[in-house]
Amino acid sequence: MKKIIYLTVFFGLFACSKNPVKPPTKLLDEETMENILYDIAILQAAKINAPDILQANKIEAKDYIYKKYKIDSTTYHQNNRYYAAEVNNYKHMHKRILARLEKHQNAKK
């Protein structure tokens, strides 16, 4: 029983902490990170639904993102990890991305 109480207290304290992941040295603002995730979603959809377009234009998704936002893979992964550690905020970011994707899809109809 004591173990359960200790675990509950431990996880309660951990869950209440602001962000357990330290900010990366090159912290991207939330809007930029959201735009990167949006672009990645578009590129992944294109890779599945129209891979010939990406191949014809010699577009490699990762390289495209890194060039467009002037970042490297380490910066992307550190920022993604940092934002993902704030679960509720990350969830809201993905909801906004999904809304943008739906809006974009409806505009095409």
N, C-alpha and C positions, 0 to 999 in steps of 0.2 A: 504494500500500500504506500509506503514511504517513497518507493521508487517512482510510482505514478505521480505523486505530488511533486517530487523534484523535477520530473520530466515536464510536467505541466507548467511549473514555474519557469523552467529553463526556456521552453518554447514560447511561453508568454512574453518573456523579456526579449527574446530574439525577434519575435513578431512585432514588438512595439518599437524596435530600433528604427531610426530614420531610413538608412540605407546601409546594409551590411557590406556593400561593395564600395571601395574607395573610388572617388572620381578619377577618370583617366587624366593623363597629363594634357591631352588635347581633348577637352570636353566639348562635344557638339551640343548646340542648344536643342531643345526638345523639338522645335519645328523642323530643323534640319534633319534630325534623326527620323522624324515621322515621314518627311519627304523621301529619305533614303529607303525606308521600309516600303513606302508606296511604290517607288520605282522598282524595287526588287520584286514586289508582287506582280507588277505589270510584265517585267522581263521573264519571270517564271511562267506566267500564263502564256506569253508569246513562245517560250521555249517548248511548251507542251502542245499548244494549238497551231503554231505556225513556225516550226523550227527552220523551215527553208528561208524565211524572211531574214532571220538573224544570221543564218549561214551566208546568204547572198550578200548581206551588208557587212559581213565579217565582224559581227558584234558579239563580244564575249561579255556576258552579263556582269561579272565581277569587275573586269577591267573598265567597263563603261561607268559603273558606279564610282569606282576609285578616281577616274579622270574627271567625271562631272562634278564631284564634290571635293576634289583635291585632297583626298585622304588615302591612306594605305590600309592594308588588311588588318594590321594591328589596331589602328585607330578605330576602324569599324567594329571589330570584335570587342574591344574594350568598352566602347560606348554602348553597344548592344547589350553586353553583360551588365553594365551599370544601370541602364534603363530597365532591363528585364528584372533586376533585383527589386525594383519598386513595382510589385505585381499589380496593384490597383491602377496605378498611372499607366503602366504598360498595356493593361487591358483596355483602358480608355483610348490610348493611342491607336490600338488595333481596331477599335470600334469606329474611330474617325477615319481610319484608312479604308475600312470596309464600306463606310458611307460614301467616301470619295470614289471608290471603285464602282459602286452601284450607280452613283450619279453619272460617272463617265460611261457606263454601259447603257444607261437609259438615254443619254444624249445621242448615242449612236443609232438608236432605233428610230 
